[in-house]
Amino acid sequence: MGLSTRHSSRFTPVDFIEENAELLARVQQALSDLAPDGADLLKAFHRIQSELGYVPKAAIPYLASRFKTTPADIYGAISFYSEVHTEPPPRILVEWCSGPACLLKGSLRIRRVLEAVFGCVMGETTSDNGIGLRLVQCDGTCHIAPQIRVDHDYIGPMSAPQAVQLARELKARNLV
């Protein structure tokens, strides 16, 4: 009368959608030495993202097959980790710090400037994928608050007028 942990469903592998043979080859090469169990799944995400800049959605069926799980489980794991992305990265990444020191020193004005000049809100990318705005938490660089990062380079302390100038320069650089 006890509950059984077995059920009648079975895993059925799903093939990689071969929209791009080169993409498949690069993903397979990046994962060639990983064990086909769930223990290396996060490592797989990091390797693919290191190789391609993101984990393509087209790779999800291949990952599911490789790690003997379902595409839904793979997508769930990818969406859980905020550092794993399923879209190509923007050409220019602007990260706005939402930490207490930056907020106290006026970083909300900087955020408003960036969103207005770029024409997209935090967490989005411009329509041409040229500039992306991403919110980041405090990482201990409070001595230059308020600050932003452009392609992982810190800029600060920054004022709203400086943010206007920088945002216009970045926008112009994106158009080149």
C-alpha positions in Angstrom: 0.0 0.0 0.0 3.0 2.3 -0.1 3.6 4.9 -2.8 5.8 3.9 -5.7 8.4 6.3 -7.1 8.2 4.6 -10.5 5.8 5.9 -13.1 5.0 4.9 -16.7 6.5 7.9 -18.5 9.7 7.4 -20.3 12.4 9.8 -21.5 12.4 10.3 -25.3 15.4 12.1 -26.7 14.7 15.1 -28.8 17.0 16.0 -31.7 18.8 19.2 -32.0 17.1 21.6 -34.4 19.7 21.9 -37.1 19.1 25.4 -38.3 22.8 26.0 -38.2 25.2 23.0 -38.5 28.1 25.2 -37.4 26.2 26.1 -34.2 25.6 22.4 -33.5 29.2 21.6 -34.0 30.4 24.4 -31.7 27.9 23.3 -28.9 28.9 19.7 -29.3 32.6 20.5 -29.2 32.2 22.7 -26.1 30.5 19.8 -24.2 32.5 16.9 -25.6 34.2 16.0 -22.3 31.3 16.5 -20.0 29.5 13.6 -18.3 26.0 13.0 -19.6 24.4 13.6 -16.2 22.9 16.6 -14.5 26.0 17.3 -12.5 27.7 19.1 -15.4 24.6 21.0 -16.6 25.6 24.4 -15.2 29.1 23.9 -16.5 27.6 23.2 -19.9 25.7 26.5 -19.9 28.8 28.3 -19.0 30.9 26.7 -21.7 28.3 27.3 -24.4 27.9 30.9 -23.3 31.7 31.4 -23.2 31.9 30.0 -26.7 28.9 31.8 -28.3 28.1 34.6 -25.9 24.8 33.1 -25.0 23.0 29.7 -24.9 20.9 29.5 -28.0 17.3 28.3 -27.6 18.0 25.9 -30.5 20.5 24.1 -28.3 17.9 23.3 -25.6 16.7 20.0 -27.3 20.3 18.9 -27.7 21.1 19.7 -24.1 18.0 17.8 -23.0 19.0 14.7 -25.0 22.7 15.0 -23.8 21.7 15.3 -20.1 18.8 12.8 -20.3 16.1 15.2 -19.3 13.3 17.2 -20.9 13.6 20.5 -22.8 11.3 22.0 -20.2 13.8 21.1 -17.4 16.7 22.6 -19.4 14.8 25.8 -20.1 13.8 26.0 -16.4 17.4 25.6 -15.3 18.6 28.3 -17.9 15.9 30.7 -16.7 16.8 30.2 -13.1 20.3 31.4 -13.5 20.3 35.2 -14.2 23.9 35.1 -15.7 22.8 32.6 -18.4 21.2 34.3 -21.5 19.3 32.8 -24.4 19.7 35.8 -26.7 22.9 37.2 -28.3 24.5 39.8 -26.1 24.2 43.5 -27.1 27.2 45.1 -28.8 27.5 47.5 -25.9 26.4 46.4 -22.4 25.6 49.2 -19.9 25.0 48.0 -16.3 23.4 50.3 -13.7 24.1 49.7 -10.1 21.1 49.5 -7.8 23.1 49.3 -4.6 22.3 51.5 -1.5 25.3 53.8 -1.9 24.5 54.5 -5.6 20.9 55.1 -4.8 21.7 57.5 -2.0 24.0 59.4 -4.3 21.4 59.9 -7.0 21.7 56.9 -9.4 18.0 56.9 -10.2 18.6 60.1 -12.2 21.3 58.3 -14.1 19.0 55.4 -14.8 16.3 57.7 -16.1 18.9 59.4 -18.4 20.1 56.1 -19.8 16.6 54.8 -20.5 15.6 58.1 -22.1 18.7 58.4 -24.4 18.8 54.7 -25.4 15.0 54.4 -25.8 14.8 51.2 -23.8 14.1 50.3 -20.2 16.2 48.5 -17.7 16.5 44.8 -18.6 16.0 45.4 -22.3 18.1 46.0 -25.4 17.7 48.5 -28.1 15.8 47.2 -31.2 19.0 46.8 -33.1 20.6 44.8 -30.2 23.2 47.6 -30.1 22.9 48.7 -26.5 21.6 46.7 -23.6 20.7 48.0 -20.1 21.1 45.7 -17.2 20.5 46.2 -13.5 23.3 44.9 -11.2 23.5 44.7 -7.5 26.2 46.3 -5.4 29.6 44.7 -5.8 31.5 46.8 -3.3 32.6 49.6 -5.5 30.8 52.1 -3.4 33.8 54.5 -3.3 32.9 55.5 -6.9 29.1 55.7 -6.3 27.0 56.4 -8.2 28.5 54.3 -11.0 27.7 52.3 -14.0 29.7 49.7 -16.0 30.1 49.8 -19.7 31.3 46.5 -21.1 32.4 45.6 -17.5 34.5 48.8 -17.1 33.5 50.9 -14.1 32.7 54.6 -14.6 32.1 56.8 -11.6 31.3 58.7 -9.6 28.9 59.9 -12.2 26.4 62.8 -12.4 23.3 63.0 -14.5 24.8 65.5 -16.9 27.8 63.1 -17.3 25.4 60.3 -17.9 23.7 62.2 -20.7 27.1 62.9 -22.4 28.2 59.3 -22.0 24.9 57.8 -23.2 25.0 60.1 -26.3 28.6 59.0 -27.1 27.6 55.3 -26.7 24.6 55.7 -28.9 26.8 57.4 -31.6 29.4 54.6 -31.2 26.7 52.0 -31.7 25.6 53.7 -35.0 29.2 53.5 -36.5 
